[in-house]
Amino acid sequence: MSRNLGAATISGVFDGCKSADRAAFVAYLMAGDPLPSTTAALIRAAIDGGADIVELGFPYSDPLADGPSIQAAATRALRAGTTFDSVLQIARSLPVPVPLVAFSYFNPLYVRGLERCARDLHQAGFAGAVIPDLPPEEGAEAVAVFASAGLALSFLVAPTTPAKRLSLIARVSTGFIYVVSRMGVTGSVTVIDRGTKALAQRLREQTDKALAVGFGISTPQQARMVATFADGVIVGSALVDLIASSPPDQALPAVRSYCARLSAACRRGADNA
């Protein structure tokens, strides 16, 4: 599978998972954490564990949508010398069979230039992007630029998203729609907000695009519950925490094992760890 066919590639993964009666497992990792040289192996470990899509975070000094775990990961990555170009190089080095989705705040893209960023991301093998601080009302240019480069662009919806904005996001998102499970920033929680399912149902009334739920999912039990109503399960902070807490020689097997448990839980009707 080519990684850089944009929305079609990402949609194909969700369609394949749907046919297999499972939700797609989307693993988020921060590029350059703990070091740029370790990221490629960590991505491969996540894929070996069953990740269907990998979201690769571009470290940024002011990640407003992220909680302490990913903020700390971004700080470690920046201190290790990770740059936009080094993340692109990491992506280029990965002959992996799953789509890569760039997770980047808007400012680094704006400074570099949207057209240049879209071209560089496509050439590095990315299939799409999530820009968490880009409002859909201001995203028309980015949607057009990314689409012309063959990239999907996914927007976020939250429990408090008003109906008019919900309709706009359902219309302009490509690849998938990122459903935020709770208000606030990223980070693990004990219980997934019951309103998340209702939010997904509101979206189902307006679009047949894939819905992937993130923010707060950390256990197989939570993944299993979300998989009953969503097309995708996104796990980020818990995976970042696992990498940070693992001894260097244990990080790869820990990531592989954790992702395998989450991937298994994404099978509907799954009854495992």
N, C-alpha and C positions, 0 to 999 in steps of 0.2 A: 504493500500500500504506500502510495506517495503521501508524504506528510503535508505537502504545501498546495493542496487543491481547495483550501479554504472551507467555506460553509459545506460544500458537498462532502468533503472528507469527514468533517465533524458529524454532520447529519447521518452519514453512513454508519458511523460507529454507534450512534444512538439507535438507528434502525436495526442494526445487527443485534444489539443487546435486547431490544424489544422483542425481536423474533425468538430470542433465546429465553424469554420470560425473566429478564433480569434488568436491573438498573445499571447504567454505566458507572464505573468507579473512576472518579477524577481525583488524581493525587496532585497536591500543590507542594512544590519545593521552592525555596529561595535560592536563586543562582548565586554561587560564590560563598555559600554557608556550608561548612565552616571555611572552606577555601575554594577558589575557582577550580583548582585541580581535582577536587573531590566530587564536583557536581555531576559530571557525566556518569560516574559509577553509581551515584545515588539514584539518578534517574533510571538507569538500567535495573537497579535493584527493585525500584517501585514497579517497573514494567514486568519484571520477572515474577513479582508478587501478584500481578493481576491488574495493574492500572490500565484502564482502557484509553484514557486521555491524561496527559500531563500538563498542568498549569505551571509555568516557570516564572517565578517572580523576579522582576528587575528591581534591585535594591534602590531605595529612595530615602532621602534624609528626613522626609516629613510625611510618612504614610498614614494619612488621617483615618482611613477606614480600617486600619489594622490595630489589633490589640498588642499587649506586651510581648507575646511570643514572636510574632512576625516582625514587630519593631526591632526587637533585639537581634533577630536573624539578619535584618537589613543592615543594622549597625555593624555586626560582625563581618558581613560581606563587604561593606564599603571599606572597613578598616583593613580587610585583606586585599584591597586593591581592585575589587570588582567594578567594572565599568560597563556601559551599554555595549561597547564593542566586544568586550570579553564574554558577555552573555551570548552575543551572536556567534562568537567563535565556539562556545560550548555547544550551541544548537547545531552548528555545522558539523561538529565532530560526531554527531549521534545518528548512526544509520538505524534508527529504531522504527518499529512498525506501527506506532500509534501517533495520533496528532499531538503536536505541541501547541499550547495556547499561551501567548505572552500575557502576563499580568503586570501592567505598568501604569503608574500615575501619569496624568496628562502632561505635567510640566516638562519632564525629560523628553517627551515626544514633541512637544511644541518647540522646545529649544533646538532640537535636532532638525525639526521640519517634518511635518506629517507625511509628505510624499516620500521623502528620503527614508523615514522610519518604516513606512509600509513596504517600500521596495526592499530595504535591508532585511526586514523580518521575513518576507516571502523568500528571498534568496537564501536565508539561513535555514529555511525548512519549517517555519511556523505556519500553522493552518489558520490561526485566528488570534484574537486579542480580547482582553477585558481591560477597560480603563475605568476603574471604580469611581473616580471623581469627575467623570465627564457626564453632565446632565444630558438626557436624550434630546431636550429642547435645543441644545447647543451642539448636537453631535452630527448634524447633517453632513458637514464637510468631511468629518472623519469617516463616516459611513461610506461616503462616495469614494474617498481616497483609498480606503482599505479594500473596498469591493473592486476597484479598478486594478489593485495589485493582487487580487485573488485571495483576499483574507476575509474571514468572518469577523464580525464585531458584535460582542454580546454586552447587553446592558443589564443593570441590576434593578430588581424590584424588591420592595420591602413591605412589611405588613401595613405600613402607613401610606403606601403609594396611592394617591387619589386615582379615581377611575379614568380620568382623561389622560393622565400620564401612563397609567397601566396600558391603555389602548395604544398609545404612541410607542411604548417599549415593545409591545407585542408585534407591532408593525415593522419597526426598524431593526430589531435584533436579528442577527443571522448566526447560524451555527447552533446556538442554544440561548435560552434566557436564564440568567443567574438569579435564582430566587434566594433572597436573604432570609434566613430562618428566624431572625430576631432583630430588634433594633440594637444599635450600638456598633461596636467594633468586632473584629474577628477574635476567636478564642473559644476554648472548649467550655461546654456547659453540661449540667447534669441532666436536664430535661429539654427536649426540643419543643418549642412553642407550638401549642395546638393550632394557633392561627395560621401556621405554615401550610397545612393541608387546605384550609379554606382559601388562602391566597392562591395556591396552585389551581384550585377548582375555578376561581375567578378567571385565571389566565386561560384555562382549558375552554372556557366559553368564547374566547376571542382568537385563539390560535392553536394550530397543531404542531407548533415548533417545540423542540425538546425543552423540558424544564429541569434544570439541575439545581439542587438545593445545597447551600453552603452556609458557613458561619456557625460554629458550635459543635459540629459532628465530630465525635472522637472515639466512639465505641462501636463494635459490631452490632450491638443491640439498637443503637440509634440509627445506624446505617440501614439495618433491616426494616425499621419502622418507616424511615423516609422512602425506602425503595417500594413501599406499598402504594405510593401515590405520585412519586416523581420519576422522571426518566434518568436522572443522574444524581449521584451522591458525591459531594466535594468535601475532601478532608485536607486541611492545611495546617492549622496551628498545632494540632496533636502530633502530626508527622514531623513538623519543625522541632517541637519539643523533644521528640524521641531522638532525633539526630543530635540535638544539643546535649542530651543527657547520656548518650551512649559513648563508651570508650571508642577511640578511633578504629580499633580492630574489630569492634562489634557492631558498628553502625550499619554496614551493608546487610548482614544477616538479620539485624533487628528490623530494618526497613522492609526487607523482603517478607519476613514473617508477619509483620503488622499489616502490610498491604494484602497479603494472602487472606488474612482473617476478614478484612473489610470487603475484599472482592467477593469472598464466599457469602458474606452477609447480604450482598446486593442481589443474590438470587432470590426471587420471590418464592416464599414458602420455605426459605432457608431456616434450618434449625440447628445452627452450629454456633460455637463460641461467641 
